[in-house]
Amino acid sequence: MSKTDPGRACAIVWLRNDLRLADNPALQAAIEAGFVPVCVYLHAPGEEGEWPPGAASDAWRHRSLAALDADLRARGSRLLLRHGPSEAALAGLVRETGATAVFWNRKYEPATQARDAGIKRRLKEQGIQAESFNAALLFEPWSLATQQGGPYKVFTPFWRNALGQWRLPVLRHAPERLPALARELAGLPLDALGLKPAPDWDRGFWETWQPGEAGAHEALEVFTDGALRGYRSERDRPDRVGTSLLSPHLHFGEIAPWRIAASLEQGRTAANGADVDAFLRELGWREFAWHLLHHFPQTTTQNLNSRFADFQWARQDPAQLQAWREGRTGVPIVDAGMRELWHTGYMHNRVRMIVASWLTKHMRQHWLQGARWFWDTLVDADLASNTLGWQWVAGTGADAAPYFRVFNPVTQARKFDPDARYITRWVPELSALPTGARFAPWESPELRARLAPAYPAMPMVDLAQGRDAALAAYKRSSPPPR
């Protein structure tokens, strides 16, 4: 019997990136089996392999854990916080609570998959019921395969197959009440996990974000009532609110992807059908990213396309890399994106592609330089999507943009930020220039010197020369397949 409730058996519900009560299969399984659920978060970043969570992710997690604890307390329970190692911490909790079961929702990073498999096996050997569930994806990485039985490397056939098997799980509301935990069952205070930044360099984040399940549901409602209309055409415009802003909530599991999909499908009309399909396709790219990472786990640090094994990246220039990170490249749309990232922990997806192309093509720096910076600074840092995105832009991955497709940042800015509103917001030293001069101030040297003297006179890399050098390096690389 449970030490928490002498009349009922106990189950540990091990929470990770599934920080919600609604649509939580592990929690639901414990409740439906009649267990007293003991919800626990184990802090063990060292078990994440080469990719322990970055600083921006930690800042979000601190607030998300606080929100989850408040939600549990409102229902009569609470969240236990413990330090890892995970296996030892779980064993200790089993002893303390008398639990006969441990439930969790699966993670799909290579390091955590191997860890979790070992923990499950050893728990079962000790006679403990150990079960894991899918709380993060519409299609788990191994559930879709080509006609030959292998993994997909191209998105379109992957998504076509996915749509042919489209079945959304039943939505489950958060439980109204949960059993109280015994007072002597102690956890750590949240601050003991060391997630909260000091000093509070993250304060700008919270002008935009509300971590936690309530924030996720509010973001979904705001999106469906607003930016969903016109999403297909507006999502590439960083100067407008044209996207869902759901990515960090999805990453931390504060909302289930199938709840998002169900909400959009429920509100589908003849007028917004194309927008709904466009957004569901973006969810599909998230699914595709996890499919690739599962089947090609080496790609977090290695090119998926072996043709680029001998590609001639430029020698690292620490000063130039730092200027890119800080938004001091002399290219306004690139600088705007990098400053948005630093202030909000987020960057518009179109701008992510532009700044990534600048780094990997014009600066010819290895995509890992960018992937690691994004990993540390994005609140939605997701190992699969981060890997897919950087390799896609660099041209080294699956379904990638060809390496010889080099984004012209000025052309991109003029197309997607035509009034320079995005640039002006994040690069205010250009605000005195005429709108047309804000895209490429070096083309108006006298105006720049007089009205924007604090901004670099020239880009750190000449656009034409950088493009030509990238194409020359591409030609020197191994020949393209026939």
Number of C-alpha atoms within 10 A of each C-alpha: 14 19 19 23 16 9 10 14 20 26 30 26 24 22 22 18 18 27 24 28 22 18 24 26 19 26 28 20 19 22 16 8 10 13 22 26 28 28 22 21 20 19 18 16 16 12 15 15 11 10 16 15 19 19 19 26 23 21 22 26 22 19 17 24 21 15 20 21 23 16 20 23 15 13 16 14 21 21 22 20 20 22 16 16 14 20 17 12 17 22 14 12 19 18 12 15 21 17 26 19 21 26 25 26 20 23 19 21 19 18 15 15 14 11 14 18 12 12 17 19 12 14 19 14 11 8 10 17 15 19 17 19 15 17 23 24 20 21 19 17 19 13 10 19 16 12 8 6 8 11 19 20 19 13 18 15 13 20 18 12 14 19 13 8 11 11 11 13 11 10 13 13 11 16 14 10 12 17 16 17 22 14 7 9 13 13 14 12 10 17 9 11 16 12 19 20 14 8 7 9 13 20 12 14 19 13 10 12 20 18 24 28 24 18 18 26 17 13 18 22 15 14 20 18 11 15 19 23 18 17 23 18 12 18 23 19 21 22 19 14 16 21 22 18 20 21 19 23 31 22 21 28 26 28 30 25 22 20 19 20 17 16 14 23 14 9 12 16 12 6 10 17 15 17 22 23 17 18 19 18 16 12 18 21 19 19 24 27 22 25 25 24 21 20 16 14 18 12 20 23 14 18 20 22 14 12 14 20 13 10 16 16 17 16 10 13 10 9 9 16 18 12 15 23 23 16 24 22 23 20 30 28 29 29 23 23 28 27 22 22 23 21 19 20 28 26 24 19 16 16 24 20 21 21 28 25 27 27 23 25 30 26 26 21 22 20 26 18 15 19 21 17 13 26 22 18 24 22 30 24 25 23 21 22 20 20 25 28 23 26 29 21 27 30 25 25 24 20 15 20 15 14 20 17 15 22 19 15 22 18 13 16 26 16 13 19 20 17 16 25 17 22 28 21 15 21 23 14 17 24 18 15 18 14 15 13 18 29 26 21 25 19 13 14 16 13 16 24 15 11 16 20 14 11 21 17 18 15 16 17 16 13 17 11 11 18 22 16 16 24 18 13 18 20 14 12 15 13 10 8 5 3
